[in-house]
């Protein structure tokens, strides 16, 4: 075996406050093999990979068991010896390329640095090798990109730079830690295909870490399922997907929305582990009856030929450059409906959401809410409109003030919009809202950093419904969540829609999620509506090549 992990346990802290996070796990990776580790945030995936790389802090860390690489006991190595191994024979692609790459150094320099440390190549030879690596990972214009900084390239390109860096010294083992988490489905598919091609060409082994079983199924030969620091199940791809034994594995497989079946609610880990989930399908007849009610009234929101153009700063001798983010988009949203707005990063979907909210002014076109023109409203009128049209942000942490407790995050907007007679009434409503989104009263006095990602997103939803809005724009509101937490939040959004009569514009690059949520689907590409229609119909019979490409890129399809 190339890598052999036996009875590994990892604890953090000191003496009486020692907390074990990895509990006696064992697994192996053979030569020329791709092994997947799958599990949610906090399951121990990344801690395990950091232990293999020798990157865990020495202070207050206790490691028991063995990690052998090519029969070398890694846990016994001195730092200087490990440094020669790391990046050379064992390499790693980190989860977030923007934070892993140095923003003050060019992409070429950062890859060249690895070769300078681990090889005896000359500066000229190193540059030539880096250009070759950029070509190998299919980066456009490699000579230009060599001198580009990370912020000047896209997320997919940054991830390719990270892969070039990781394979620069032709490692025997590559650890890929959530290498496609923040990427569009099409870019994600390209990165997976690239990793498979590189693995086949070099015969290196890959340890692929992800929270998405569907994604792991695309690339791995063998899969390990981790939960709360333990390996609860391991086997071949066929064994895991066709006959899973552990309830947690079954829940992970079931929690992701499917393209073939539309359920009233998604299964969660708790509902499956406790045998409480009974699938209830929403039939085409159910949808037809619902749509009959929806589309007989006047639209709640009308977007007509909306355009949004940005202008880049002109230089001394250059003209202003126009960037058309939204190009003449038109559609209607009906009360009680969920419109799915889908497309790749940069297609204009988030810009369109901001324009509807009047956070950005339109360049041309009209937006009417309940028959009222929004583009000509005064600032005071827009402030009043905020109560009716609310936004659930993509990143719940950055949208919450880290210095204020959750209770204040909920009651302050109520005070601004004169909801509730006094502090006591607003606090009572805040506590009811927390309960409604599945959080205990104790969360009222907690700070954002004391909550998990899923809990913070629930707070964001509670803050939104505190305003009693009519239209809610969800901008990538579940994209950063684990699959099972995502299922809980999607179920919650649908329950709240039924209870409060919400209308949603659901923006996402995840087509499976949008298909589960949406009545109508709008596919955006380069600022325009590429295709629109009934969500089930668009998925079953896409007309445009771009829509087909997005659907084909969904992991596990």
VEXLO-107944 format. One record per residue: x, y, z of N, C-alpha, C, O in turn. Coordinates in steps of 0.02 Angstrom, whole numbers, plus 50000, padded with zeros to 5 digits. Layout:
BEGIN
XYZXYZXYZXYZ
...
This chain:
BEGIN
500424994050000500005000050000500445006350000500965006650033
500215011349962500585017749961500495021450027500965023950057
499855021850049499695025250112499305020450156498825017350134
499525019850218499185015350265499075018950331499555020650366
498435020150348498255023450411497955018250457497455015050439
498245017350516498005012150562497865015050632498295018150662
497255013750655497045015650724497215022850741497475024350795
497075027350694497245034450704496725037850749496125037750735
496965040950802496545045050846496885051750855497495052050866
496505057150851496785063950858496375067750910495765067950907
496735070850957496405074951009496715081851011497305082650997
496305086751029496545093551038496425095751110495935093551141
496855099951137496785102351206497315099451251497795096251228
497225100551316497715098151365497385094551423496875096851449
497665088951442497475085051501496715084251508496405080851467
496415087451560495705086551574495255089351518494685087251511
495525094151480495125097351427495265094351359495115097351307
495555088351359495715084951296495075082751261494655079351290
495015084651196494415082851157494635078651097495025081051055
494395072451093494575068051038494115069450979493495069150986
494405070950921494005072550862494035067150808493595066650766
494565063050810494625057250765494685051050809495115050650853
494235046150797494175040450841494385033850807493975030550776
495015032050814495255025350796495055023350725494715018350715
495275027350676495095025850606495665022250570496245023350585
495495017950524495985014250484495755013950412495175012450398
496215015350365496065014650294496725014650256497255016050284
496685012950191497295012750150497155015450080496585015350057
497675017750047497635019949978498185016349940498775016949955
497985012449890498475008649850498775013149796498525018549782
499315010749765499605014349709499105014549651498745009749639
499095020249616498655021149557497915020249574497535017549535
497715022649634497025021949657496745028749678497105032949705
496095029749666495755035949689495265033849745494795030149733
495395036349804494975034849863494615041249885494915046549890
493965040749897493575046449920493425046049994493245040850020
493505051850029493255052350098492685057350096492765063050077
492095055050117491495059250113491185059950183491185055150222
490915065850196490595067150261490475074550268490715078550227
490095076450318489915083450328490465087350363490955084550386
490365093950368490825098150405490865095650477490355094250508
491475095050503491555092750572491605085150578491675082550633
491585081650521491625074250524492345071850534492445066150554
492835076250521493535074350531493925073250467494505071250470
493615074550409493955073450344494595077550338495135074850324
494525084050347495095088550337495625087650390496225088150376
495425086250452495915084950506496335078850489496935078850501
496015073750462496375067750441496885069350387497455067050389
496675073350337497135075050282497715079350307498275078650284
497575083850354498115088150382498615083950422499215085550423
498365078650454498815074150492499275070550443499865069750458
499005068250387499415064850336499945069550308500515067450295
499765075950300500235080950273500715083650326501175087350309
500605081750390501035084350443500925091650457501395095250475
500305094050447500155101150453499765102950516499575108750526
499625098050559499275099550621499765102850670500345101150672
499515107750710499975111050758500245106150809499885101750834
500875106850826501195102350875500915103650945500805099050984
500795110050960500565111951026499835109751036499405111050993
499695106651092499025104651112498685099751063498075099451059
499095095951026498825090750981499125084051001499735083351006
498695079151012498915072351029498695067650974498105067050959
499185064150944499035059450890499255052450911499825051450932
498795047750905498955040650919498835036550856498445038550812
499165030850851499095026650792499675027650745500195030450764
499615025250683500155025850634499895028350567499335026850546
500325032150533500215034250463500855032450426501375035450437
500805027550381501395025350344501315027150270500805025550239
501815030450242501825032150172502435028850141503005030350159
502315024250094502865020350064503285017150118503905016850114
502945014550170503255011150227503665015750272504025013450316
503605022350261503935027250305503415029750357502885032050338
503585029150422503135031450475503145039050478503615042050503
502615042150453502605049450448502585052950516502885058350524
502255049950565502185053250630502855053750667502915057550716
503345049850645504005049950679504505054550645505055055450670
504315057450589504795061550551504925068250584504475071250614
505535070650576505705077450598505415082350547505285080550490
505315088550569505015093650525505415094550461505125095250407
506075094750467506505095850408506435090250357506435091450296
506365084050381506285078250337505595078450304505525076950244
505075080350343504395080650317504335086050264503975085150215
504695091550273504665097050224504915094850155504675097250104
505405090250154505665087650091505155083050057505125082649996
504755079750098504245075150073503625078950048503345077449996
503435084050088502825087950074502915092250011503395096050006
502455091649965502505095449903502895091849850502855093349790
503285086849872503695083049825503385076249811503215074749754
503305072149864503005065449855502275065249877501875061449850
502105069549926501395070249947501215077549937501545082049962
500675078749900500485085649885499735086549899499365081749906
499525092849903498825094249923498535100049884498855105149873
497905099149863497505104649834497035106849889496625102949913
497075113149908496675115649964495985117749940495865118849881
495525118249989494815119549975494695126349943494315126849894
495005131549969494865138349945495495141249913495945143549949
495535141249846496145143649813496305150949826496895152849828
495795155149836495925162249848496305163449913496725167949917
496165159249964496515160050027497165156050028497625157550066
497215150949985497825146849982498365150049940498965149049952
498165154049890498655157549847498825164349878498395167649907
499455166249872499685172749898499465178349850499685178349792
499035183049872498785188149827499315193049802499205196549752
499885193349836500405198249818500935195349771501395198849750
500865188749753501345185549708500985183049646500405180949649
501335183249589501025180849527500925173249530501255169749568
500465170949488500315163749486500925159649466501065154449495
501285162149416501875158649392502415158049446502715152749454
502525163449482503035163549535502875158349589503325155049614
502225157749607502035153249661502135145949643502315141849685
502015144249579502135137349557502885136149550503145130849567
503235141249523503965140749514504325139549581504835136249584
504045142449634504355141949700504405134649724504895132649754
503885130649708503875123549726504455119949691504815115949721
504535121349626505065118149587505755120349610506235116449608
505805126549630506445129249654506665125649718507265124349728
506175124149762506325120849826506515113549816506985110949848
506145110149771506205102749767506605100249707506715094149702
506825104649662507215102249604507855106349597507955111349631
508275104149551508905107749537508885111149468509395112549438
508275112449444508195115649379508425122949381508385126149434
508655125449325508845132549320508215136849316507675134249305
508295143349325507725148049323507355147549256506745147849253
507745147049201507455146549134507065140049126506515139949098
507355134649151507025128049147506395127949190505885124849171
506425131249248505835131549292505255135149258504685132949260
505405140849227504885144649193504565140449137503955140349129
504995136949100504745132749045504295127149073503785125449043
504495124249131504115118949161503435121449187502935117949181
503425127549216502805130449241502315131749184501715130249190
502565134349128502145135449069501855128849044501275128349026
502285123649045502065116949025501515114349072501025111249050
501605115549138501095113449187500435117149176499905114049181
500475123549161499865127549148499505124849086498885124749084
499895122649036499585119648977499265112948994498725111248969
499605109149037499355102549057498695103049094498255098749085
498615108249136497975109049173497475113349134496965115649160
497645114449069497195117749021497005124849041496425126849038
497515128649062497405135749075497495139649010497965138348973
497045144448996497115148348934497695153348940497845155748994
498015154848884498555159848881499075158948938499175163548977
499395153148942499845151748999500405156749007500615158249063
500665159448951501215164348956500985170748991501355173749030
500365172948975500095178949007499915177449079500035181549124
499615171649091499395169849158499985168949206499905169849266
500565167249179501165166549220501295172949261501505172649319
501155178649230501275185149263500645188249292500645194049312
500095184449294499475186949322499435185549397499715180649421
499065189849432498955188849504498295185049514497865185349471
498225181549571497625177549582496965181349572496485178549545
496935187749593496305191449588496125193049515495565195249501
496605192149470496475193849399496195187949359496045188649300
496115182249391495845176349356495225173649392495085175549448
494865169249358494245166549386494375161149439494945158849446
493845159249475493905154049527494135147449498494545144049527
493855145549439494055139349407494785139449386495135134349392
495015145149361495725145849342496185145649402496725142849398
495965148749458496375148449519496445141149543496975139149565
495905137349537495935130349558496415126449513496755121949537
496445128149449496915124949403497635126749420498085122549414
497745132949441498425134949464498625130749524499195128449529
498145129749571498275125649630498445118449611498875115349641
498105115849560498235109049537498935108649505499305103949516
499095113749465499765114049435500305114049488500815110749482
500185117949541500655118249597500715111449631501265109349649
500145108149640500135101749676500485096149637500795091749667
500445096249570500735090849530501425092649503501725088749466
501675098549520502305101049492502885096049500503285095249454
502925092849557503485088149571503295080849561503635076349585
502745079849524502505073049508502435068749572502765063649578
502005070849617501925067149681501635060249671501285058849622
501775055849719501485049149717500775049249745500345045249726
500645054049792499985054649823499755061949821500105066449843
499155062949793498855069649791498235069549835497785065549825
498215074149884497615074949926497225080949901497475086549901
496605079849879496175085249854495625086449905495155082549911
495685092049943495215093549997494675098249972494785104349967
494085095649958493505099549932493735104149875493615110149878
494055101349822494345105749771493845109049725494045113249684
493195107349729492705110349684492115113549719491615115149687
492165114549786491585116649826491265123049801490645123349795
491655128249785491365134749769491275135749694491135141349672
491355130549654491345131349581490675129549551490295125549579
490535132449493489935130749454489965123449434490505120449431
489375120549419489355113349401489765111849339490085106549335
489775116449290490155115149229490905115449242491275111249217
491125120449281491835120949298492035115049343492575112249336
491585113149388491685107449432491815101149392492265097249407
491415100149340491485094249297492155094349261492485089249254
492365100349238493005101049204493595099249250494065095849229
493555101549313494085100149362494125092749377494675089849381
493545089449386493535082249399493825078349340494215073649349
493645080449279493895077149219494655078049214495015073449196
494885084149232495605085649231495985081149280496505078449263
495715080549341496035076349391496075069049368496575065649379
495535066649338495525059749313496045058749258496395053649256
496095063649213496585063149158497305063249185497725059349163
497435067749233498105068249262498285061849300498855059649298
497795059049335497915052949373498075047149325498525043049338
497705046749271497825041449222498505042149189498855037249177
498695048349175499335049749142499935048349187500425045349166
499885050449251500455049949297500435043849342500935042049373
499835040549347499715034849390499825036549465499975032149505
499745042949482499765044849552499135042549587498625041249555
499155042049653498565040449692498245046949715498585051949726
497585046849722497225052949744496785051249804496425046249803
496825055449855496355055049912495895061049903496085066749916
495275059749881494805065049863494305066149919493915061649936
494305072149948493885073750006493295078149986493395083249952
492685076250006492105080249988491525078950036491525073850072
491035083450037490425082250076489865079650031489315078350054
490015078949966489505077249916489635070349888490115069249851
489205065449906489285058649881489205058249805489545054249773
488765062349777488675062349705489315064249669489475061349617
489665069149697490295071449668490825066049673491195064749625
490875062849731491365057549742491255051749694491735048549672
490615050349678490455044849633490735045849563490825041049525
490885052249545491125053749478491855051849469492085050949412
492235051249524492965050749517493285044949555493825042749536
492955042449608493305037849654493175030349640492645028449616
493685026349656493635019049651493355016249716492935011649716
493575018949772493385016649838493155022649879493425028149870
492665021749923492385027349962492375025750036492175020250056
492605030550077492545030150150492045035350172492075041150150
491575033550215491075038250240491245039750313491275035350355
491365046250328491535048350395490965052050429490605055950397
490885050850494490355054150533490605054850605490765049950637
490635061050629490845062550697491515059150715491585056250768
491995059750669492665057350683492775049950674493315047450689
492275046350648492335039050638492205037450565491835040950530
492495031950542492325029250476491745024350488491845018950515
491145026350466490555022250480490435017050426490075012150436
490745018150367490655013350313491195014550260491395020250248
491435009150230491895009750174491795003950126491624998450147
491915005350062491825000150012491925002949943492125008749935
491794998849892491845001149823491265005949808490775006249845
491335009549754490805014149733490145010549725489615013049746
490165004649695489565000649684489244998549751488634999049758
489654996349799489394994249864489064999949901488524999149930
489395005749902489135011649938488485014149908488015015849944
488445014449841487855017449809487285012549799486695014649800
487435006249790486895001549777486654997849839486074995849843
487094996949889486864993549949487194996450012487574993050046
487065002950027487345006050087487085002650150486495000750153
487505001750199487304998250261487155003050318486685001950357
487545008450324487455012950381486905018150366486845020550309
486515019750417485965024650409486215031450387485885034950350
486815033350411487095039850393487245040050318487095045050285
487525034650291487665034250219487015034650180486965038150129
486505031050203485855031250170485565038250170485265040450121
485655041850226485405048750231485765053450184485455057650153
486425052650179486815056950133486585055850061486535060550022
486465049550043486245047949975485545050749961485405052949905
485125050550012484415052550003484305060050009483805062649982
484755063750043484635070750059484685075449999484385080749998
485055073349948485145077749890484535077249844484315071749829
484255082949821483695082649775483865078749712484425079249687
483395074949688483505071049627483145074349568482675078249577
483375072849508483065075649448482455071549426482035074049389
482415065349449481885060849425481245061249466480715059549441
481285063549529480715063449574480645070049611481145072749636
480045072849614479925078949651479545077149715478965075149713
479895077949772479605076249837479335082449872479575087949860
478845081449914478575086949954479095089550003479135095550015
479485085050033480045086950077480615082050067480505076250048
481225084450081481815080250074481955076450138481825079050193
482215070350134482415066750195483025070050226483455072650191
483065070050292483635072550329483955066750368483655061350373
484545067950395484885062650433484455060450492484375054450504
484175065250528483755063650587483145059550567482975054650601
482815061450513482205057950493482345050850469481935046350480
482925049750438483085043050414483345038650471483155032850477
483785041450513484055037650569483505035450618483545030150648
482985039550624482435037950670481835034750634481295033950663
481935032950570481405029750530480765033950529480215031250533
480845040550523480255045050524480075047650455479565050950446
480495046150405480375049050339479935044650295480075038750285
479395047550270478965044250221478945048650158478685054250161
479225046250102479235050450042478535051850015478135047250006
478405058250003477755060249974477905063949909478205069349909
477705060949853477855063749788477345069149769476745068449781
477595074549738477145079549709477055077549636477525077849596
476465075449618476325072849551476225078549500476085084149521
476285077149435476125082249385475425085149392475315091049379
474935080949415474255083349425474235088449483473895093449478
474605086949538474645091649594474915098349571474655103649589
475445098149530475755104249506475285108049459475255114149461
474925104349418474455107549371473905111349408473715116949389
473645108249462473125111549503473405117849536473075123049538
474015117349562474335123149595474425128849544474295134649560
474665127049485474805132249434474175135549409474185141449390
473625131849409472975134749390472805140549436472555145749414
472925139549501472785144849550473285150649543473095156449549
473925148949531474455154049529474365159049473474405165049483
474235156349413474305160449353473645163449328473615165849271
473135163449370472505166649351472475173949373472075177849348
472935175849420472945182649446473475186849409473875184149370
473475193349421473985197749393474655196249425474675194149483
475225197149390475875195749419476015200149480475815205949483
476375197249529476595201149587477175205649566477215211449588
477615203049524478205206749500478265205949425478205200449398
478385211649391478495211549318479165214749303479295220449320
479595210949270480255213449249480225213949173480115208949138
480305220049147480205221249075480825224449043480985230249057
481155220549000481715223048960482255226549003482505231848984
482415223549060482895226649106483605225749083483815220249064
483965231249084484685231149066485085234349123484865239149155
485685231649134486135234549183486835234449153487125229249138
487105240449145487775241349117488235244649169488045249449201
488825241949175489335244849218489865248149173489965246049116
490195253149200490725256549163491375256149201491415258049259
491885253549167492545253049200492865259949200492715264149158
493325261149248493675267549251494105268549190494495264149171
494035274249160494435275749101495125278349120495195282049169
495625276249082496305278949093496365285749061495885288349032
496965288649064497075295349038496955295748963496695300648937
497165290348928497115290448855496645284948828496645283448769
496245282248872495795276848850495065278748864494915282748907
494625275648826493915276948833493615272648888493905267548909
493025274848913492665270748961492455264148929492245264048871
492515258648967492335252148941491665250048970491575250049031
491195248148927490535246048950490525238548963490775234548923
490225236549019490135229549034489395228349045489105230749094
489085224748998488365223349002488245217149045488345211549023
488025218249108487905212649153487225209349142487155203349147
486725213549126486045211149112485815214449047485855220549039
485575210249000485435212748932484705211648913484545206648880
484275216048932483575215848909483185209848934482895206148894
483175208649000482845202849030482115204549046481965209849073
481665199949030480945200849045480655194349073480795188949047
480255194849125479875189149152479385191649204479435197249228
478905187349222478405188849274478495184049332478695178249323
478325186449392478315182149452477625182749482477385188349494
477305177049495476625177049522476625175349596477065171849621
476135178049632476085177049704476035169549721475635165849693
476455167449768476475160449789476915156049746476965150049758
477245158949697477665155249650478395155249674478615159749710
478775150149652479505150249660479815150249590479735145549552
480155155849575480515156349511481235154149524481555156749569
481475149449486482175147349491482585151049440482435150949380
483115154349462483565158049418484245154749421484585155149472
484445151649366485045147549367485525149549312485325151949259
486165148549325486685150049275487365150149308487425149949369
487885150349268488565150249294488755156949325488405161949314
489295157149363489545163349391489685168349335489975166549284
489475174549346489585179749296489035180349244489085184349198
488505176149251487965176349200487495182249211487105184049166
487515185349271487095191249284486525189949332486125194549344
486465183849359485885182249401485875186149466485355188549487
486455186849500486475190649562486375198149550486065201649590
486645200649494486535207649475485795209049464485535214149486
485465204349432484745205049420484375205349487483905209349495
484575201049535484265201249602484355207949636483895210549667
484955210849630485095217349660484685222949628484465227549662
484585222349563484185227349527483455227049549483135232249558
483195221049558482495220249581482425223249651481915226449666
482925222249693482915224949761483055232449764482995235549817
483235235249706483425242349702484065243849741484175249549764
484485238749749485155239949777485605242549722486115245749735
485415241249659485745244049600485215247149556484655244549551
485385252749524484905256049480484945253049410485485251749384
484365252149379484355249449310484645254549262484615260549273
484945251949208485165256349154484585257849107484535263349080
484165252849098483555253749056483055248349076483235243349106
482415249549058481895244749072481455246549131481555251749163
480975242249146480485243549200480425237549247480485231749226
480305239149310480165233949360479555236249399479565241549430
479025232249397478405234049433478255228849487478255222849474
478125231249547477925226949602477225228949622477105234649642
476755224249618476045225649630475805231449588475405235549611
476055231949526475855237249479476215243749489476105248449451
476645244249540476995250549555477695250449526478075245749537
477865255649488478525256149457479065257349510479025262149548
479565252849512480085253349564480675257649543481015260449586
480805258049479481415261449456481415268949467481945272149463
480825271749481480785279049491480665280949564480545286849579
480695276149610480565277549681481105281849713481695281449695
480885285949760481355289949800481675285449853481425279949867
482215287849884482585283949934482135281849992482165276250015
481715286550015481265285050071480755279750052480555275550093
480535279849989480045274849965480365268049958480045262949970
481005267949936481375261649930481465258449999481415252350007
481615262650049481705260150118481065256750143481095251650177
480495259650126479855256650145479735250050108479445245350134
479965249850045479895243850003480285237950032480075232250023
480835239250067481265234050095480875229150139481055223350146
480335231650170479935227350213479575221950172479485216350195
479375223750112478995219150069479435214350029479255208550018
480025216750008480485212649968481125211650008481495216450020
481255205450028481835203850070482325199350034482165196049985
482935199250061483475195250031483775190550084483915192650140
483865184150066484245179550107484925178750074484965176450017
485455180750109486115181050080486435174250071486235169350103
486945174050027487325167950015487745166050077487745160250097
488085170950105488525169650162488205172350226488235178450237
487895168150267487545170650327488015173850378487795178050417
488655171850378489125174550427489285181950413489275186150459
489425183450349489605190350332489005195150335489095201250338
488405192350334487805196650336487575197950408487105201850419
487905194750457487745195950528488305199850561488895198550548
488125204650603488635208650639488955204250693488605202150739
489615202950688489935198450736489935201050808490045197250855
489815207550816489825210650883489145210550917489085212350976
488635208450881487965208650910487675201650917487785197350875
487325200650972487015194150983486455193050933486215197750902
486255186750925485745184950876485085188550890484735190550843
484915189450954484305193050972484285199950942483765202250917
484855203550945484885210350917484825210150841484505214550811
485125205050810485085204450737484355203650714484175205650658
483945200650757483235199650740482795205550758482335207250721
482935208750815482485214150838482625220950807482175225050800
483255222250787483415228750757483015230250694482745235750688
482975225650645482575227150586481835228250603481505232350570
481585224750654480885225850675480795233050699480295236350684
481285235450737481245242250764481265247350707480875252150707
481705246250658481765250850601481105251350563480915256750541
480755245650555480135245550516479505245750559478955244150537
479595247850622479025248750669478605242450677477985242750677
478945236750684478595230450697478665228950771479225228250796
478115228350806478125227250878478085233850916478405238750896
477695233950971477575240251008478185242351049478325248351055
478545237651076479115239251119479625233551119479535228551083
480165234251158480695229251160480445222351180480645217251152
480005222351229479745216051255479375212151201479475206151192
478945215651164478555212551110479015210051055478915204551028
479525214151038479995212150985480405206051006480545201650966
480595205851070480985200051095480545193751092480785188451073
479925194451112479465188651110479385186051039479365180051027
479335190750991479265188750921479915185350897479895180450860
480495188150918481135185250898481205178050924481455173650888
480985176850985481015170151013480555165350976480715159450966
479965167850956479505163750917479805162050848479725156450823
480155166950819480475165950754481035160750758481095156450714
481435161150812481965156250821481675149250826481935144450797
481135148650864480805142150871480535139750803480565133850787
480285144450764479995142650698480515139950650480365135750608
481135142450655481665140050611482075134450643482605132650618
481825131850699482135125950730482725127350775483155123150783
482745133350806483285135150852482995136450922482465139550929
483355134150974483125135151043483185142451064483545146351032
482845144151118482865151051144483565153151165483715159151166
483995148351183484675150051206485075153651151485555157251165
484885152651088485245155851033485135163351032485525166951000
484635165751065484485172951067485095176751093485245182251069
485455173951142486015177451174486705175351147487215177251175
486705171451093487345169251065487585173951010487185177550979
488245173750997488535177750944488605173450881488625167250886
488635176550822488675172750759489225167450758489135161950731
489815169050787490375164250784490245157950825490605152950818
489745158050869489585152350910489095147550876488895142450904
488905149150814488415145150777488745141650718489245144150691
488465136050698488705132550637488425136250576488005140750581
488665134250516488435137350454487685136650445487345141350425
487425130650459486705129450452486295133450501485755135950484
486545134150563486195138150614486195145550595485685148950604
486755147950568486785155050547486295156350490485975161550487
486235151450444485775152350389485055152450414484635156050386
484905148650466484235148750496484095155550528483525158050524
484605158550559484535165250587484385170250531483955174650539
484735169550475484615173950417483895173250393483585178250374
483635167250392482945166050371482455169050422481955172150403
482615168250487482185171050540482155178650534481625181750542
482735181750520482765189050512482345191250452482025196550454
482355187250400481955188950340481215188650354480845193250337
480985183250386480255182550397480005187250452479405188250458
480465190050491480265194950542479935201050510479515204450540
480145202450446479875208250410479195206850379478875211450352
478965200550383478335198450352478305200550278477825203850257
478825198550239478855200650169478365196850125478095191750144
478275199450065477865196050015478305192349964478125186949940
478885195249949479355192449900480035191649932480305196349961
480315185549927480975184149957481445181849902481295177149865
482025185249897482535183249849483075179349886483405182049931
483155173049867483665168649898484265168349851484235164949800
484805171749869485385172049825485905167049848486285168349895
485935161249815486405155849832486375154349907486895153349939
485775154149934485685153750007485845146950037485865146450099
485945141749997486135135250025486775132449995486955126750008
487115136449953487695133849916488285132049961488695127849942
488335135250020488915134050063488775128650117489195127450160
488175125550114487975120950167488095113650148488095111850089
488205109550199488245102350189487585099750160487065102950168
487615094050126487035091350092486445090350139485875092150123
486565087350199486015085950245485735092450276485135093050287
486175097250290485955103850317485575107550263485075110850276
485825106950201485475109950144484765107350139484295111150126
484675100750149484005097750146483555100750200482975102150186
483825101750261483435104650315483205111750298482625113550309
483675115750270483515122750254483015123150196482565127250198
483095118850145482625118850089481925116850113481425119750091
481885111850157481235109950185480925115750224480335117050218
481345119250262481115124950302480835130450256480305133150270
481205132050203480975137250156480305135550126479875139850118
480205129150109479555127150080478995127350131478435129150115
479155125350194478645125750248478435132950260477845134450267
478925137550262478785144650274478385147550216477955151950226
478525145250156478155147550098477415145850105476975149850090
477285139750127476585137550137476255141350195475675143350191
476635142250250476355145450310476225152950302475725155550325
476695156350268476655163650264476465166250194476405172250184
476385161750146476195163850079476745167550043476615172150004
477375165550055477945168850022477955167449947477695162349923
478275171949911478455170949841479215171349838479515175849867
479535166549804480265166249803480545167449733480265165149683
481105170949731481555170649673482175167049700482545169749741
482285161049676482805156649704483395156449655483365153249603
483945159849674484535160449631485055155249652485225154749710
485295151449603485805146349619486155144049556485895144649501
486765141249566487105137849510486995130349514487215126649470
486645128049566486515120949577485845119049547485325120549577
485855115849489485225114549453484775109549488484165110049483
485065104749524484655099749559484245103149614483655101549623
484555107749650484205111449703483665115849674483105116049700
483825119349620483335123949589482735119949562482165122149568
482875114149534482325110049506481855107849562481245107549552
482135106249620481725104149677481285109849702480715108749720
481555115949702481205121649731480715125049684480195127549705
480875125249619480555129949573479935127349538479875121449522
479465132049526478895130749481479105132249409479025128149364
479375138349400479625140449335480385141149339480665142649392
480715140049282481445140249280481685145249228481455145149171
482145149649249482465154349203483205152549200483545152549251
483455151149141484165149549132484505155549103484345157749047
484985158349140485345164349117486035162549090486375158149116
486225166049037486885165149007487115171748979486785174648935
487685174249002487985180448977487485186248978487445190148930
487105186849033486665192549043485985192049011485575196649016
485845186448978485195185548944484845179248968485155174748995
484185179148958483795173048973483875168348914483625169648860
484225162848927484365157948874483755153548861483595151948804
483415151748916482835147248911482395148248972482655149349027
481745147848964481295148449021480675144149010480465142948953
480375141949066479775137849061479655133849125479995135049175
479185129249124479045124949181479675121149200480015118349156
479845121149265480485118249287480565110949266481085109049241
480045106849277480075099749259480155098849184480525094449161
479805103049146479835102449073480525104349045480785101049001
480805109749073481465111949050481995106649064482435105349023
481945103449123482425098149140482325091949097482815088749077
481705090249084481555084149046481715085048972481965080448939
481575091048946481665092348874481995099148861481675103648833
482615099948881482955106348870483035107648794483185103148756
482935113848775482975115548704483665118048686483955116048635
483935122548727484575125748711485175121348732485145117748782
485705121848694486315118048707486615119948775486895115648809
486565126348793486845128648857486485125348916486805123248965
485825124848912485435121548965485615114148970485695111549025
485685110848912485885103848911486565102948944486665098148981
487025107548931487705107148960487675107749036488035104149071
487245112249061487175113049134486895106749166487125104649219
486395103749135486075097749162486555091849161486585087949209
486925091049106487395085549100487975086049151488285081049168
488105092149174488655093249221488475091649294488915091649336
487835090349308487625088949377487945082349400487875077249366
488305082349457488635076249480488135070549491487595071549518
488325064549469487905058649481487375057549429486985052849434
487345062049377486825061049325487105056949268486745055649219
